[in-house]
Amino acid sequence: MAIRELSADIISPAPAATQDYSRPLTIVTTLFFMWGFLTCLNDILVPHLKAIFDLTYTQVMLIQFAFFSAYFLFSIPWSRIVNAIGYQRSMVVGLLTMACGAFLFLPAASAASYPVFLTALLILAAGITGLQVAANPYVVVLGKAETASSRLDLTQAFNSLGTTIAPKLGGLLILSAAPLAMAQLSQLTPQALHAYRVQQAASVKLPYAVIGVALVLLAVLIGASRLPRIETASNRPGDKPDDSIWKHRNLVFGALGIFAYVGAEVSIGSFLVNYFGMPEIAGLSAKSAAGFVSFYWGGAMVGRFLGAGLLRHFRAGHLLGLCAIVAAVLVTTSMMTNGATAMWTILAVGFFNSIMFPTIFSLGVAELGPLTGSASGLLNMAIVGGAILPVAQGMIADQVGLHHAFLLPVICYLYILYYALSGSKPNSARYQAV
């Protein structure tokens, strides 16, 4: 089975704890920042392209579908690439792939072509998938095993720093001009409509050109750096030859947890600009609303910095369960209220999203031993939740309205609560209970 071949995602022996890995961790953390920044720029592209191409909520969510489906499509191929050329070179290839996707935004804008925009996003996300497959397990094993969850949470905090900056900066650069209303667009001739779309789409050229150059320079930096070499996993004496990732319920349920978490987080973030533009919520312009989206992702950043310390003193499952409960309550409150209450409760969800990914990831690979690499590949594939659930929420929004379409993230958080309290128990705990 292909999943069992993902042997490159983790090391065999852990590096010596006495070594100082602060420098390589600092270098790799820049990758977390970059892919967080680019992922969150999608939240600005959603309202921008929706207005330009007059899309429904379902159609515009193809942005997130194209982006996050890359995790499902390319996680296994990237794992094989990592196995063939190593972690460091895989990071370089991933960055260059991202640069190609970023540069493709220029012809997409010149042609005002929605399909070309989606293609650019798919290529960009394919590169980010490579970084995820290589960098997440690299950080997990680059230090003491007992602090792996805390260390991954800390690097993810810099990922959230990128997601915090992106909406504000993207709003200023991309959403600078107010789009025409639907009634005005319907009055334009086909030639005038195309010219208008080209003019509006041009605002993405400068940001993504700069991003493309920055990615190439970062690839050069990573390639020239001396990062510790990490060996791939191998079976050792005493390992169970008949063991399989599918025999570890904490992993299988953890993959569903990653699917639910990423889907909920992306679904909420994708609709915030349009949500805050609703008269009963805040009635904000797209540019003003984009600035408030930074509070959503900024909350996740603050929560991850705090979580890096809390995870050293509290059981990961208990902390995850608490965050899931509060997140579900906040989203429900936003759905049942209007005005400032609805706005700030949905923004507060970001803080409680903070520790979910690194905690589910670490609980999912617990006690996997030499299967940890295959487990990492499966968990990365589950990020495809960010492709599927936003489209599903868009379909709900088209039918019942955006205000009540947030029921879908509530269901996701309830599943995460189940995983935290029961589904995350490794085999040793389950068999002991029996």
VOKOLMAR-993137 format. One record per atom (N, C-alpha, C): residue in three letters; x, y, z. Coordinates in steps of 0.2 Angstrom, whole numbers, plus 5000, padded with zeros to 4 digits. Example, Ala and Ser with C-alpha at 12.3 -4.5 7.8 and 13.67 -1.06 7.14 Angstrom:
<recs>
ala506649725039ala506249785039ala506649845039ser506449895035ser506849955036ser506450005039
</recs>
This chain:
<recs>
met500449945000met500050005000met500450065000ala500250114996ala500750174995ala500850215002ile500350215006ile500450255013ile501050225017arg501150155016arg501650125020arg502350145017glu502350175011glu503050185008glu503250255011leu502850295015leu503150355016leu503650355022ser504250335020ser504750325026ser505150375027ala505050435024ala505550485024ala505350545029asp504750535032asp504450595036asp504750605043ile505150555045ile505350555052ile506050525052ile506350535057ile507050505058ile506950435062ser507550405062ser507550345066ser507850355073pro508450375074pro508650395081pro508550475082ala508350495088ala508250565089ala508950595090pro509050655088pro509650695088pro509850695096ala510550705097ala510750705104ala510450775107ala510150765113ala509850815116ala510250875118thr510950855119thr511450905121thr511650955116gln511450945110gln511650985104gln511151045104asp511451105102asp511051165101asp510751165094tyr510151165093tyr509851165087tyr509451235086ser509651285089ser509251345089ser509351375082arg509951375079arg510051405073arg509651365067pro509751305066pro509351265061pro508551275062leu508351275068leu507651285070leu507451355068thr507851405069thr507651475067thr507651475059ile508051445056ile508051445048ile507451415046val507251355048val506651315046val506051355048thr506051395054thr505451435056thr505251485051thr505751505047thr505551555041thr505051525036leu505151465035leu504651425031leu503951425033phe503851415040phe503251415043phe502951485042phe503251535043phe503051605042phe502751615035met503251595030met503051605023met502451575021trp502351505023trp501751475020trp501151495024gly501251515030gly500651545034gly500451605030phe500851655028phe500751715025phe500351705018leu500551655014leu500251645008leu499651605009thr499551565014thr498951525015thr498351575016cys498551625021cys498051675023cys497851725018leu498351735013leu498151785007leu497551765003asn497351695004asn496751675001asn496151705003asp496151725010asp495551755013asp495451825010ile495951855007ile495851915003ile495751904996leu495951854993leu495851834986leu495051814985val494751784991val494051764990val493651824989pro493551874993pro493151924991pro493351964985his493951974984his494252004978his494051974971leu494151914971leu493951874965leu493151864964lys492851854970lys492151854970lys491851914966ala492051974968ala491852034965ala491952044958ile492652024956ile492852034949ile492451994945phe492351924946phe492051874942phe491351864943asp491051904948asp490351894950asp490151814951leu490551794956leu490451724958leu489951714964thr489651654964thr489351634970thr489751614975tyr489551604982tyr489951574987tyr490251504985thr489851464982thr490151394981thr490651404975gln490551444970gln491151454965gln491751484968val491651534972val492251564975val492651524979met492351474983met492651434987met493151384983leu493051384977leu493551344973leu494251364974ile494351424976ile495051454978ile495351404983gln494951394989gln495151354994gln495251284992phe494751264987phe494751194985phe495351174981ala495551224977ala496151214973ala496751214977phe496751254982phe497351264986phe497451204991phe496951184994phe497051134999phe496951064996ser496751054990ser496750984987ser497450964986ala497851014985ala498550994984ala498850954989tyr498650964996tyr498950915001tyr498750845000phe498150834997phe497850764996phe498250734990leu498350774985leu498650754979leu499450744979phe499750784983phe500450784983phe500850764989ser500450744994ser500850725000ser501250664999ile500950614996ile501350554995ile501950564990pro501850594985pro502450604980pro502950644984trp502750694988trp503250734991trp503650694996ser503350645000ser503650605004ser504150565001arg504050544995arg504550504991arg505050544989ile504950604987ile505450654985ile505950664991val505650674997val506050685003val506450625004asn506250565003asn506550505004asn507150494999ala507050524994ala507550524988ala508150574989ile507950634991ile508450684991ile508550724998gly508150705003gly508250725009gly507850785011tyr507850805017tyr507450865020tyr507650925017gln508250945017gln508451015015gln508351025008arg508550975004arg508450984996arg507750994995ser507350954998ser506550954997ser506251024999met506551055004met506351115006met506451165000val507051164997val507251204992val506851194986val506751134984val506251114978val505551144980gly505351134986gly504651164988gly504651234987leu505151274989leu505151344988leu505151364981leu505551334977leu505551354970leu504851334966thr504551284969thr503851264966thr503351324968met503451344974met502951394976met503151464972ala503751474971ala503951534967ala503551534960cys503551474957cys503251464950cys502551484951gly502151454956gly501451474957gly501351544958ala501751574962ala501751654963ala501851694957phe502251674953phe502451714946phe501851694941leu501451644942leu500951624937leu500351674939phe500351704944phe499851754946phe499851814941leu500451834938leu500451884934leu500151874927pro500251814923pro499851804917pro499051794919ala498951764925ala498251754927ala497851824927ala498251874930ala497951944931ala497851974924ser498351964920ser498352004913ser497851974909ala497651904910ala497151874906ala496451884909ala496451904916ala495851904920ala495451834919ser495851784920ser495651714920ser495551684926tyr494951664929tyr494851634935tyr495151564935pro495151524929pro495451454929pro496251464930val496551514927val497251524928val497451534935phe497051584938phe497151594945phe497051534949leu496651484948leu496551424952leu497151374950thr497451374944thr498051344943thr498651364946ala498651434947ala499251464950ala499251444958leu498651444961leu498551424968leu498651354969leu498551304964leu498651234965leu499451224965ile499751254960ile500551254960ile500851284966leu500551334968leu500851364975leu500751324980ala500151294981ala500051244987ala500451184986ala500551164980ala500951104979ala501651114982gly501951174981gly502551184984gly502551184992ile501951214995ile501851225002ile501851155005thr501451105001thr501451035003thr502151005004gly502551025000gly503250995001gly503551025007leu503451085008leu503751115014leu503451085021gln502751075020gln502451035026gln502750965027val502750925022val502950865023val503650855026ala504150905024ala504850905026ala504950935032ala504650995033ala504751035039ala504451015046asn503750995045asn503450975052asn503850915055pro503950865052pro504250805056pro505050825057tyr505350865053tyr506050895054tyr506050925061val505550975062val505551005069val505350965074val504950915073val504750865079val505350825081val505750805077val506350765079val506950805080leu506950865079leu507650905080leu507650935087gly507750885092gly507750905099gly507450845103lys507350865109lys507050815114lys506350795112ala506250725113ala505650695111ala505050725115glu505250735122glu504650755126glu504450825125thr504850865122thr504650935120thr504450945113ala504350885109ala504150895102ala503550935101ser503050915105ser502350955104ser502451025105ser502751045110ser502951115112ser503351145107arg503851115104arg504251145099arg503851155093leu503451105091leu503051115085leu502551175085asp502251175091asp501851235093asp502151295092leu502751305094leu503151365094leu503251385087thr503451335083thr503651355076thr502951375072gln502451335074gln501751355071gln501551425073ala501751445079ala501651515081ala501851565076phe502451555073phe502751595068phe502351595061asn502051535060asn501551525055asn501051565056ser500751575062ser500151615063ser500351695063leu501051705064leu501251775063leu501151795056gly501351745051gly501251765044gly500451765042thr500051725045thr499351735044thr499051795047thr499351825052thr499151885055thr499251945051ile499851945048ile500052005044ile499752005037ala499651945034ala499351935027ala498751975026pro498151965030pro497552005029pro497652075029lys497952105033lys498052175034lys498452205027leu499052175026leu499452195020leu499052175014gly498752125013gly498452105007gly497852145006gly497452165011gly496952215011gly497152275008leu497652305010leu497952375008leu498152365001leu498452314999leu498752304992leu498252284987ile497852234989ile497452204984ile496652224984leu496452244990leu495752274990leu495752354990ser496252384987ser496252454988ser495652494984ala495452464979ala494852494975ala494252464976ala493752504977ala493052474978ala492752444972pro492552384972pro492252354966pro491552374964leu491352374958leu490752394955leu490152344958ala489552364959ala489052324961ala488852284956met488452224957met488252184952met487752214947ala487352264949ala486952294944ala487352334939gln487852364942gln488352404937gln488652354932leu488952294935leu489252254930leu488852224925ser488152214926ser487752184921ser487552234916gln487752304917gln487652354912gln488252364907leu488852324909leu489452334904leu489352294898thr489652314893thr489752274887thr490252214888pro490252164885pro490752114886pro491452134886gln491652184881gln492352214881gln492452254887ala491952294889ala492052334895ala492152294901leu491752244901leu491752194907leu492452164908his492752144902his493352114902his493952164904ala493852224901ala494352274903ala494352294910tyr493752294913tyr493652304920tyr493952254925arg493852184923arg494152134926arg494952134926val495152154920val495952154920val496152214924gln495852264924gln496052324929gln496052304936gln495452274938gln495452254945gln495952194947ala496052144943ala496452094944ala497152114944ala497352174941ala498052194941ala498352204948ser497852214953ser498152234960ser498552174963val498452114960val498852054963val499552054960lys499652084955lys500252074952lys500852094956leu500952154959leu501452174963leu501552134969pro501052114973pro501152074979pro501452004977tyr501151974972tyr501351904971tyr502051904967ala502251954963ala502851964960ala503451964966val503252014971val503752014976val503851954980ile503251914981ile503251854985ile503651804981gly503551804974gly503951754970gly504751764971val504951824971val505651844972val505851824979ala505451834984ala505651824991ala505751744991leu505351704988leu505351634989leu505951604985val506151634980val506851614976val507451634981leu507451694984leu507951714989leu507951664995leu507351644997leu507351605003leu507651535001ala507451514995ala507751444993ala508451444992val508751504990val509551504990val509751504997leu509451535002leu509651535009leu509651465012ile509051435011ile509051365014ile509551315010gly509651325004gly510151285000gly510851295003ala510951355005ala511651375007ala511751355014ser511251345018ser511351335025ser511551265027arg511951265032arg512151195035arg511651165040leu511151135038leu510651105042leu510851035044pro510751015050pro510850945053pro510550895048arg510950845046arg510650795042arg510250745046ile509650725044ile509150685048ile509050625044glu509250565047glu509150505043glu508450485043thr508250445038thr507550415038thr507450355042ala506750345043ala506650285048ala506750225045ser506950175049ser507050105047ser506850055052asn506649995050asn506449955055asn507049925060arg506949925066arg507449905071arg507249835074pro507749805077pro507649745081pro507049755086gly506549715086gly506049725091gly505449755089asp505449785083asp504849815080asp504449755077lys503749775077lys503249725075lys503249725067pro503449675064pro503449675057pro502749675054asp502249655057asp501549655055asp501149715057asp501449765060asp501149825062asp500949865056ser500449905057ser500149945052ser499850015055ile499850065051ile499650125053ile498850125054trp498550075051trp497850075051trp497650035058lys498150005062lys497949975068lys498050025074his498150085072his498250135077his497650185077arg497150175081arg496550215081arg496750295082asn497250305086asn497350375088asn497650415081leu497950375077leu498150405070leu497550415066val497150365065val496550365060val496150425062phe495950425069phe495450475071phe495850545071gly496450545072gly496850605072gly496850635065ala496850595059ala496850615053ala496150655051leu495650625054leu494950655054leu494950715058gly495350715063gly495350775067gly495750835063ile496250815060ile496650865056ile496150895050phe495750845047phe495250865042phe494750915045ala494550895050ala493950945053ala494251005056tyr494851005059tyr495151075061tyr495351115055val495751095050val495851135045val495251165041gly494751115040gly494151135037gly493851195040ala493751185047ala493451235051ala493751305051glu494451295052glu494851365052glu494851395046val494851365040val494851395033val494251415032ser493651375033ser492951395032ser492851465035ile493051475042ile492851535045ile493251595042gly493951585041gly494351635039gly494151655032ser493951615028ser493751625021ser493151675020phe492651665025phe492051705024phe492051765029leu492551785032leu492551835037leu492451905033val492751915028val492651985025val491951995022asn491651945019asn490951945017asn490451945023tyr490651915028tyr490251905034tyr490251975038phe490752015038phe490852075041phe490552135037gly490452115030gly490152165026gly489352165026met489052115030met488352105030met488052165035pro487552195033pro487252245037pro487152235044glu486852165045glu486652145052glu487252135056ile487852125053ile488452105057ile488852175058ala489152205053ala489552265054ala489452315048gly489252285042gly489252335037gly489852365034leu490452325035leu491052355033leu491252345026ser491652395023ser491852385016ser492352325016ala492552295011ala492952245010ala493652255013lys493952315011lys494552335014lys494552345021ser494052375024ser494052385032ser493952315035ala493552275032ala493452205035ala494052165035ala494452175030ala495152135029ala495552145035gly495552215037gly495952225043gly495752195049phe495152175050phe494852145056phe495052065056val495152045050val495251975049val495951955053ser496352005053ser497051995056ser496951975064phe496352005067phe496251985074phe496151905074tyr495851875069tyr495651805069tyr496351765069trp496751785064trp497351745064trp497851775069gly497851835072gly498251855077gly498151825083gly497451805085gly497251765091gly497651695090ala497651665085ala497951605084ala498751605086met499051665083met499751675085met499851675092val499451725096val499551735103val499451665106gly498951625104gly498751565108gly499351515107arg499651515101arg500151465100arg500851485104phe500951545105phe501551565109phe501351545116leu500751555119leu500551535126leu500551465126gly500251425121gly500251355121gly500851325121ala501351345118ala502051315119ala502251305126gly502051355130gly502251345138gly501751295141leu501051305140leu500551275143leu500651195141leu500851175135leu500851105134leu501451075137arg501851105141arg502351075145arg502151065152his501551085154his501251075160his500551045161phe500251045155phe499551015155phe499550965150arg499050915151arg498950855146arg498750885140ala499050865134ala498850895128ala498050875126gly497850815128gly497150805126gly496650845130his496850865136his496350905140his496350975138leu496951005136leu496951065133leu496651075127leu496651025122leu496351025116leu495651015117gly495350975121gly494650975123gly494351045125leu494651075129leu494451135132leu494451185126cys494951195122cys494951235116cys494351225111ala494251155110ala493651135106ala492951155108ile492851155115ile492251175118ile492151245117val492651285119val492551355119val492451385111ala492851355107ala492751375100ala492051355097ala491751295099ala491051285097ala490551335100val490651355106val490251395109val490251465106leu490851485104leu490951555101leu490651555094val490751505090val490451505084val489651505084thr489451465089thr488651465090thr488451525092thr488751565097thr488551625099thr488551675093ser489051675089ser489051725083ser488451705078met488251645078met487651625073met487051655076met486951655083met486351675086met486251745088thr486751785086thr486751855088thr486951895082asn486951965082asn487052015077asn487552065080gly487752105075gly488152165077gly488852145080ala489052185085ala489752175088ala489852115091thr489352085094thr489352025098thr489551965093ala489151965087ala489251915082ala489951925079met490251985078met490851995075met491451975079trp491451995086trp491951985090trp492051905093thr491451875093thr491451805095thr491751765090ile491651775083ile491851735078ile492651755077leu492851815079leu493551825079leu493951795084ala493651785090ala493951755096ala494051685095val493751655090val493851585089val494551565087gly494951615083gly495551605081gly496051595087phe495951625093phe496351605099phe496351535101phe495751505101phe495651435103phe495751385097asn495851415091asn496151365086asn496851355087ser497251395091ser497951395091ser498251335091ile498151295097ile498551235098ile498251175095met497751175091met497451115088met497851075083phe498151115078phe498551075073phe499151035077pro499551075080pro500151035083pro499950985088thr499450995092thr499250945097thr498950885094ile498450895089ile498150835085ile498750795082phe499250835079phe499750805075phe500150755080ser500350785086ser500750745090ser500450695094leu499750695095leu499350645098leu499250595092gly499250615086gly499050565081gly499650515080val500250545081val500850495079val501150465085ala500850475091ala501050445097ala501050365097glu501650345099glu501850265099glu501850235092leu501950275087leu501950245080leu502650215079gly503150235082gly503850215081gly504050215074pro504350165071pro504550175064pro503950185059leu503350185061leu502850205056leu502650275057thr503050315061thr502850385061thr502950425055gly503350405050gly503450435044gly502750425040ser502550365039ser501950355036ser501350385039ala501350395046ala500850425049ala500850505047ser501450535047ser501550605045ser501250615038gly501350575034gly501050575027gly500350575027leu500050535031leu499250525031leu498950595034leu499350615040leu499050675043leu499050735038asn499650745034asn499650795029asn499150795024met498950725022met498450725017met497750745019ala497650735026ala497050755029ala496950835029ile497450875027ile497350945027ile496950965021val496750915017val496250925012val495550945014gly495450945021gly494850965024gly494751045022gly495351075021gly495351145019gly495051155012ala495051105008ala494751115002ala494051095001ile493851045005ile493151015005ile492651055009leu492851065015leu492351095020leu492151175018pro492651215016pro492451285014pro491951285008val492051235003val491551224997val490851205000ala490851155005ala490251135008ala489851195011gln490251235015gln489951295018gln489751345013gly490051355008gly489851395003gly489151375000met489051314999met488451284997met487951295002ile488051285008ile487551305013ile487351375013ala487951415013ala487751495013ala487351515007asp487451485001asp487051494995asp486251474996gln486151425001gln485451405002gln485151435008val485551445013val485151475019val485451535022gly485951565018gly486251625020gly486951615024leu487351665024leu488051655027leu488051655034his487551695037his487551695044his487451635048his487051585045his486951525048his487351465045ala487751485040ala488151425037ala488751405042phe488851445047phe489451425052phe489251365056leu488651335055leu488551275059leu489051215057leu489251215051leu489751165049leu490351165053pro490751225054pro491251225059pro491151205066val490551215068val490351195075val490351115075ile490051085070ile490151015070ile490850985070cys491251025067cys491951005067cys492251005074tyr492151065077tyr492451065084tyr492151015089leu491550995088leu491250945092leu491650875091tyr491850865085tyr492250805083tyr492850805086ile493250865086ile493850875089ile493850865097leu493250885100leu493150875107leu493150795108tyr492750755104tyr492750685105tyr493450655104tyr493850685099tyr494550655098tyr494950675104ala494950735107ala495350755113ala495150705119leu494550685120leu494350655126leu494450575125ser494350555119ser494250475118ser494750455112gly494550485106gly494950455100gly495650465100ser495950505104ser496650515104ser497050465108lys496750415112lys497050375116lys497450325112pro498150315113pro498550265109pro498350195111asn498650145108asn498450075109asn498650055116ser499150085119ser499350065126ser498850075131ala498550135130ala498050165135ala497350125133arg497250115127arg496550075125arg496650005128tyr497149965127tyr497249895129tyr497249895137gln497549945140gln497549945147gln496849955150ala496449995147ala495750005149ala495349945148val495549905143val495149845142val495349785147
</recs>
